[in-house]
Structures are given as structure tokens and as C-alpha cells.
Amino acid sequence: MTTVSLNNLVKSYGDTQVLHGINLDIQSGEFVVLVGPSGCGKSTTLRMIAGLEEISAGDIRIGGDVVNDMEPKERNIAMVFQNYAIYPHMTVRKNIGFGLRTSKLSKDEKDARINEVSGILELTDLLDRKPNQLSGGQRQRVAIGRAMVRDPAAFLFDEPLSNLDAQLRTQMRLEIKKLHQRVGNTIIFVTHDQVEAMTMADRIVIMKDGHIQQVGTPFEVFYEPANIFVAQFIGAPSMNMLNGIVKGETIALDNGTSVQVPTTKLSENQQVAVGLRPDALLVQEGEGLFSGEVSVIEPLGTDTLAYVKVGEKEVIAKASGRTPPAVGDTVNLHAAPEAIHLFDAHTGEAIR
Amino acid sequence: MAFSDTLNTSKSASSLRSSARRKRSQAQFIRWLLLFAGGIAMIMPIIFMLSTSFKYPFEVYNLNLIPEEPTIENYTYVLEDGRFFGWFTNSLFIATITTICNVLFDSLVGYVLCKYTFPGRYIIFIAILSTLMIPTEMLVIPWYLMSSTFGWLDTYWGIMFPGLMTAFGTFLMKQFFETVPDDFLEAARIDGLNELQIWWTVAMPLVRPALAALAIFVFLGNWTAFIWPLIVTNSQEMYTLPVGLTTFSVEAQVEWELIMTGAAISTIPTLIVFLVFQRYIIRGVVMAGLKG
């Protein structure tokens, strides 16, 4: 187990800078997920940690040592790739044992290590099969096994679940989480799926355009988003965002309504964005925050998502799954004051 | 009324279907006919070669396919001629060494050009490709001058050196390495293999069909090579099989039955190589075509 630190990490391709000074400290044994939309620099960051990309500026420390000029093999890390990268011409046993090729262990020790890892990953019965005889989930386990067998200081996962179907992805998510609880190694996991990030991470690093937007626990990034991007990226469906202007004790919203909020940190006529998560905006009886006409409903079982037209804007609210509103109904939307998020309309930063 | 309409519609649909079927079968017939004609054109020279090898000299110019008096004397003569065995081993040695070198060097260069980024990579690749456009006849002069300068005339090295690496092979291998995902190589890099080990242990097994196809191309090409071995060799001991077979043509006459016998024997190794690796050669040609 080991710590990983990124200090002012910069990556440029020619004149184009894609990472703009990334700073991140990952604790020993921590499960950190880098998440963000395509092109945000999360995979580039991971590949730089692995040593597969040159570092343009800044430094990377693994276990306290600067590894900028070290070859990937000298960094004592293991990586699991999106496409598994298990060798089709080798059996499962050879694939798992491949990471030990350059090890000085005896053959018996290597075999024992392979057997131990395949036991943990429930691959014992598949050791003599070739990858084309395995399912997607089994292939992914082989890829993880090849990473585990070397007992590396840290595991790097580059979108390893993207090629799996939804059901298998959920299952593998759980397996990787269990595996982390069992082996306790430091894990850096890259994904574009915020559900994966929320469900697996000890801490989430949200990235956009080569910048870190926020680092925090799943709870923090969900309930205390640092800015509008994080607020809208984390959580599905996205947070409702309404622009408004501070008028006395209230914020006049651009949908023609207004909300009352504690405005101690706000100044008169300040332009703000008011954020409300769909699951905090409830369709209920009685006068609420807004009222509007239901344009679409999406039944989800326990709950129903209602798309409600409030003034010129459409917001998503949560309604009962058993007695959902009908399209065309006029409904009242309620939200607790603490569920309202405020952001500066110009900088996008949260106002707390 | 409605019923008869339905009936008419169904009749016209069925006639359309049968007309389409007829057209399809006609097209198929033409396709088979063309393939048959092509097949005959390909196989006739081989049949004539075999037929002539079993004929006496007086019957050679009689174009019947089945000899009137079949004989194996030609085979006995050719095989008992000590020179034939020497030419055969020369050809086998040269074709084998050249094939091994091509498989190694072409794949190494193709791999580097495909998987590494370095200044001038594109220019080097274009330069290699452009050599494909120069006909062998033009290259023979500089090859000869080189051989003469370095004392390679009438040596194995002299025969082999122009073909130890080919632009076509490099191109073929580069195209195949494009199909190997970089993740495989990066995974091996993280697992601690050096670049040469990655090429040999990971990349090469993944392009095995291409290697087999290349090996067949090179082996066949060198086995049947004629012009350059003819020019670079002087002594009969250094002749390759195709060159050696020409010695059966003497000033007064061409001993076709012996030439055909030698040619028939010389097809055996190529036939074996082809039969063993034919699925690879087809896959290799198809993939080279697709990627090219």
C-alpha cells in the first residue's frame, strides 16, 4: 500500500495544454475515482501516473518517491485497461502469470501466487481456457487477476467496466469494491459514469477541461457541490438550475417566480443560479415553491419523475410512484430550504 | 373484388420473386463459368508440365495430355544428376534463410513504424513504400555493382542480400500491427517487459496469420527467383533450381521433358508450404487488402 501525490501536474501536446496543474494527494489504501466528461483529462492523468505518458511539468510521487523519470515497470503499479488487454494467445493461467514474468520468484512461488489470485477471483476452473472462451465479466476478472498477482503498490483502473452490459457492470462494481475491502491496496479508478464514481469511491475527483473541479467524498460532492458543473454532473437526473437576481429578501427567478432564501452572503441585484436536485423537489399538495403543468412523466417504480413547466423553464421533480400526476395536471412543487443550492451566476462557484 | 385484388397482388409479388431468383441464378452461373475458365487457365500449364515430364523426347511436341508411352526415365535422370540435388538444396537454403530474415526484419520495422512515434517516421515509411514502384530489372544494376565491389558475386550472400528485407513485407506487417491494440503493449510495458520482449512475446503472436502469409510470399518468391540468381552466380555449384534447370537447354535443342521434370519436382516444397499455410495466406491477403 502506498500514497500517490500529484503536484502541479501539467500535460501539453505541442501548444495545446490538456492538464493545467493538477494537485492531488491520495492516501494509502484509498479508493479514489477520477470522473468527468470525455476529454476532461482523467485518463491522461491516470496514464501519466502509470508512466505511459510523458509529464510536461510538475511531479508525481508514488510512496514518497518522485517517479517522473521512472519506467512504468519501476513504479510498482498495475493497470487494468478498458479493453481488458488480456492476451488472446495465452490461457487464463498464462495471462494472470504474465505479470510475474520478470519477477525473481521461483516457479512454485509463482504458481502459488497465480492459484491464490485465481481463487480470490473465482477463476480456478477457468485457468486453462483461452480468453475467447470467457464471458466479458470473466475476462475483466482475468485482467484484474493479472494486476493483482504482482501485489503492486497501487492499482490503476482505466474505465474497466465500460464494455460490460448494465447488469454485469453493477455486479463487477460490487466485486471490485469487495476486492478493495479485502486487499486494501490504493486504487485510482477512472470512469465517466458518475454512478460508478458515487458507489465505489472513498473520494471522488471531478475533472473538467484539464482542471480539478472538486475533490470530496461521495456525500460531499453530492450535497455540497463546489460549483455548477459538479452540481449538474453528479446526480441523475441533473440538478435543476434556475437563474435569478437578488431582490431584497428573495431571489427573483427567470421563470417568473421567486424563492425566499437566507441572503446574508448575497448582495442586492447579485445574479445567482439556484440549484434544486430533482429528488429534493417534491410534487405535493398545498402551496409550495413553484407550481406548473406536468409535460412528461417517467415512472421509475418507487418514484415517478415529473417534468414540470414552471414559467418558461422546465424542471424535474419527484412524485409518488403509486399515485403519479398525469400529463397536463397542474402540480405544486415543494423543497426544503436546506435543499436549495446557490451559485454565483458569473463564476459558477457555490455560495455557502 | 377485394379478394381478386389481393390475389393479383400476391401473383405479381410471386412473379417478381421468381424473376429475381432467375436473375440471381443466371448471375451465379456466369460467375461459376468465369471461375471455371480462370481455373482451367491456371491449371493447364501445370498439367502440361506434369504430362511432359512423363514423355519421351520424341513426344514432347505432341500436345496430348496423356503420354502415349509414359516413362519415369526423366525423373530417374534428373534425380541421378548430382547437380540437381545441389541446386535444390541451394534454393531451399536461400529461400529458408531469406524467409526467416524477412519475417524478423519486416515485422520489426513494420512494428516500429506502426507503434512508435518519432520524427521522420512518415517520411521513412513513404521512402520504403516508394521502393515498391522500382522494377527489379532496374535494381539489378546497383545490386550487381554492390556485389562486385564487396566480393559477393557467386556467393550465397550475394544471391540473398537484396531480398533479406522487402518493402512489401514491411508494409504488410505494419498494416497488421495496426490491428494490435496499444493496450496490449502498454499492459506488457507495465508488467515489466522491455520493448524487444513486448514485440516478440506480445505483438508477434498476435500477427501470426500475417507472419505465415509473409513467410509463404517470401518463400515462394525466392524459390522461383530467376533473374538475380542468374546474374549473380557464375558456377553451376551456386545455381539455384530455376537457374539450374536452364542448363537442360543446350545449344542445339531445349530438353523440355527434363526441364518439366525438374520443374515438377521443384513444385513439391512450394505445394507443401502452400497446403499447410493456405488458410493463413488467404487471411493475410484479405487483411492486407482491407487495411491497405
Chai-1 contact restraints between the chains, C-beta under 6 A:
chainA,res_idxA,chainB,res_idxB,connection_type,confidence,min_distance_angstrom,max_distance_angstrom,comment,restraint_id
A,L52,B,E186,contact,1.0,0.0,6.0,A-B,restraint_1
A,P72,B,R189,contact,1.0,0.0,6.0,A-B,restraint_2
A,P72,B,I190,contact,1.0,0.0,6.0,A-B,restraint_3
A,K73,B,G192,contact,1.0,0.0,6.0,A-B,restraint_4
A,M79,B,I190,contact,1.0,0.0,6.0,A-B,restraint_5
A,F81,B,D183,contact,1.0,0.0,6.0,A-B,restraint_6
A,N83,B,P181,contact,1.0,0.0,6.0,A-B,restraint_7
A,N83,B,D183,contact,1.0,0.0,6.0,A-B,restraint_8
A,A85,B,D183,contact,1.0,0.0,6.0,A-B,restraint_9
A,A85,B,F184,contact,1.0,0.0,6.0,A-B,restraint_10
A,A85,B,A187,contact,1.0,0.0,6.0,A-B,restraint_11
A,H89,B,P205,contact,1.0,0.0,6.0,A-B,restraint_12
A,F98,B,D191,contact,1.0,0.0,6.0,A-B,restraint_13
A,G99,B,D191,contact,1.0,0.0,6.0,A-B,restraint_14
A,T102,B,G192,contact,1.0,0.0,6.0,A-B,restraint_15
